[in-house]
Each structure stands twice: as C-alpha cells, then as structure tokens.
Amino acid sequence: MIIYFTGTGNTGMVARRLADALGEDRIVSLDHRLNAPYQPLEAVGEGERVVWLFPTYSWDIPPVVAKYIAGVDLPGGSHARHYMVTTCGDDIGLTHKRWRKAMKRRGWQAEGAYSVIMPNTYTLMKGFDTDPEQLAAEKLSAMPARVKDIAESIKTHYGEEVNDVKTGRWAWVKTRVIAPWFHTFDMSAKPFRVDPEKCTRCGRCVVECPMKNIAIQRSGYPKWGDNCALCLRCYHQCRLKAVEYGDETKWKGRYLCPETIKRTEDTYKRTQRQE
Ligand SMILES: Cc1cc2nc3c(=O)[nH]c(=O)nc-3n(C[C@H](O)[C@H](O)[C@H](O)COP(=O)(O)O)c2cc1C
C-alpha cells in the first residue's frame, strides 16, 4: 500500500510513479484524512509493503503527518514492512531517523528510507523562495530515474534497513534544534490573507485545502483556521496570486507540480461545463 501526503503535488507525483514501478494498486491520499486518524485504513497482509510518502518540512516529518502516523488505525500494520520516501527541495536532515522512531513507537518494522529532490515550495521566510525555472525543470527531469532506483532498492533489499537519503550539512542541528523551534514558532496560519484587489472569491483555496482549514466568510473572502499543515497549497494554487503570507511572500515565486496543474485545470473545466 502507498500512503501519501502532498501539498503542491511533488510527493503525489512521486507516489504515483512509485506505485507504477512497484505494481502497487492501493494508493491512499491523506487529503482530508489527516484530521481523522481514527478512520481505519484498509488492512495490510503479513509481510506486505506499506510506503509512507510526505514532503520534508523543516528537516522533519510534517507535524500533521507525524501525528497521523502516531494515531492511525492501520489493521495489520505490525505484520507489514514499512518504507519512507520523502521529497525535499534540498536535503532532509535526520527526517529518516525521526520516521524510524515514529515507526518504532507503533511497533512497526521500518525498512528502507529514501529521499527525492524536487522543486522547492517553501517561501515564507527571508532567503527562501521557489527555484528558478531552469533548476525546477532539472529536478523534475531527474525524478523518474530516482524513483526507478528507489523501486529497485525496495524490491531487492528485503528485511534490510536501507538509508538512501540526502541528509545535507549540519543535519543534527537542523532536525534537533531548528525543526522544534520552527514547529513551535513558525507554522502559524495566522499571517495568511488575501489581497482583496486580486481575490475574486472563487473559493478554490477552500476546496483545495487538504485540512479543510479555510472557510468562506460572509464577505465571500476566505479565512484560515488553526488547523494548518503549512503545505502552501492555497498560496501556490491561486492563479491570481491573491493569497499572501503577511508581507513575506509579496515578491516570492509560486510553484505547482505540473501534474497538479493539469489535474486542477481538468477539474475546473469539468465544473464549468456542468454549470
Ligand atoms: C513548510 C515547508 C518546509 C519545508 N522544509 C524543507 C526542508 O527542510 N528541506 C528541504 O529540502 N525542503 C523543504 N521544503 C520543500 C519541500 O519539502 C519540497 O518542495 C517538497 O517536494 C514539496 O512537496 P509537495 O509538493 O508534495 O508538497 C519545505 C516546504 C514547506 C512547505
């Protein structure tokens, strides 16, 4: 079984490619499920593979995913073999160790851990922006070969603890010092706002939010609640660039994974036709 969380689509695209390469037909998106870990997932059989895919957030597992793993009802989870694939813009620090710990707490067997470099989506702090187009294109074109290698490794290393990840420099400091600070002080949804000059009140950000954390106010403009994954889907998917995070994102880039652009365009074309 493949279980994935994606914000802007990178991890979703990797999940689908990996499912193809492994011949897995059970692929579960965590959109709208992260709030409900008590909803049981389908049972997994003895020795079956469970691959967890998520983006790296501040050199760690996204807190909403960590919480989900800690609480999810996965019948047969303790007899399965678990794997991690995380996508990142640059490097993951010790995310794989954090994941191994999360698996251990559940009594689940953690085998291979892998990372895939994809276009960066984090823009909320000074010095952080989306990649230049050329770099994003290079990362995307290197991805299929990387996913193929990961699938081969998963198939061939049965029962082994593989760590095929890019930890980067200062990995310990990033994961053990910066990540806890980031999770406590820098993951608030409060600064999200729309520019009323640009926002057409289309409600697309409300529909797209994987946490159902955005609601329409009486005025018709969206308002963010407290249950935010900070995945930035709302920010990146707004075609009119109306969603901002305080003033920090005013001059920053926007990125959506090409497959996500296609999917959302198709969905909106279909809805328009029905109207
Ligand atoms: C809140 C947040 C934190 C991030 N932290 C990191 C990081 O620590 N290291 C890194 O290389 N990329 C980081 N990124 C970039 C994403 O991990 C990367 O772009 C990923 O492929 C996005 O996946 P998605 O499209 O499935 O959401 C971060 C992105 C966000 C939104």
The ligand as an SDF file (V2000), in Angstrom:
LIG
                    3D

 31 33  0  0  0  0  0  0  0  0999 V2000
    6.7230   24.2450    5.4400 C   0  0  0  0  0  0  0  0  0  0  0  0
    7.7630   23.7150    4.4930 C   0  0  0  0  0  0  0  0  0  0  0  0
    9.0150   23.3530    4.9660 C   0  0  0  0  0  0  0  0  0  0  0  0
    9.9770   22.8410    4.0920 C   0  0  0  0  0  0  0  0  0  0  0  0
   11.1840   22.4270    4.6010 N   0  0  0  0  0  0  0  0  0  0  0  0
   12.1060   21.8740    3.7720 C   0  0  0  0  0  0  0  0  0  0  0  0
   13.3500   21.3730    4.2950 C   0  0  0  0  0  0  0  0  0  0  0  0
   13.5900   21.3660    5.4870 O   0  0  0  0  0  0  0  0  0  0  0  0
   14.2550   20.8970    3.4210 N   0  0  0  0  0  0  0  0  0  0  0  0
   14.0230   20.8590    2.0680 C   0  0  0  0  0  0  0  0  0  0  0  0
   14.9040   20.4220    1.3280 O   0  0  0  0  0  0  0  0  0  0  0  0
   12.8570   21.2770    1.5490 N   0  0  0  0  0  0  0  0  0  0  0  0
   11.8860   21.7760    2.3760 C   0  0  0  0  0  0  0  0  0  0  0  0
   10.6760   22.1950    1.8690 N   0  0  0  0  0  0  0  0  0  0  0  0
   10.3950   21.9830    0.4280 C   0  0  0  0  0  0  0  0  0  0  0  0
    9.5310   20.7280    0.1990 C   0  0  0  0  0  0  0  0  0  0  0  0
    9.9020   19.6700    1.0320 O   0  0  0  0  0  0  0  0  0  0  0  0
    9.5990   20.2550   -1.2480 C   0  0  0  0  0  0  0  0  0  0  0  0
    9.4290   21.2910   -2.1380 O   0  0  0  0  0  0  0  0  0  0  0  0
    8.5600   19.1480   -1.4800 C   0  0  0  0  0  0  0  0  0  0  0  0
    8.8640   18.4770   -2.6640 O   0  0  0  0  0  0  0  0  0  0  0  0
    7.1420   19.6720   -1.5350 C   0  0  0  0  0  0  0  0  0  0  0  0
    6.2910   18.5640   -1.7450 O   0  0  0  0  0  0  0  0  0  0  0  0
    4.7490   18.6710   -2.1270 P   0  0  0  0  0  0  0  0  0  0  0  0
    4.6720   19.3400   -3.4760 O   0  0  0  0  0  0  0  0  0  0  0  0
    4.2930   17.2570   -2.1710 O   0  0  0  0  0  0  0  0  0  0  0  0
    4.0820   19.4690   -1.0870 O   0  0  0  0  0  0  0  0  0  0  0  0
    9.6960   22.7130    2.7070 C   0  0  0  0  0  0  0  0  0  0  0  0
    8.4310   23.0890    2.2350 C   0  0  0  0  0  0  0  0  0  0  0  0
    7.4730   23.5890    3.1080 C   0  0  0  0  0  0  0  0  0  0  0  0
    6.1180   23.9820    2.5710 C   0  0  0  0  0  0  0  0  0  0  0  0
  1  2  1  0
  2  3  1  0
  2 30  2  0
  3  4  2  0
  4  5  1  0
  4 28  1  0
  5  6  2  0
  6  7  1  0
  6 13  1  0
  7  8  2  0
  7  9  1  0
  9 10  1  0
 10 11  2  0
 10 12  1  0
 12 13  2  0
 13 14  1  0
 14 15  1  0
 14 28  1  0
 15 16  1  0
 16 17  1  0
 16 18  1  0
 18 19  1  0
 18 20  1  0
 20 21  1  0
 20 22  1  0
 22 23  1  0
 23 24  1  0
 24 25  2  0
 24 26  1  0
 24 27  1  0
 28 29  2  0
 29 30  1  0
 30 31  1  0
M  END
$$$$
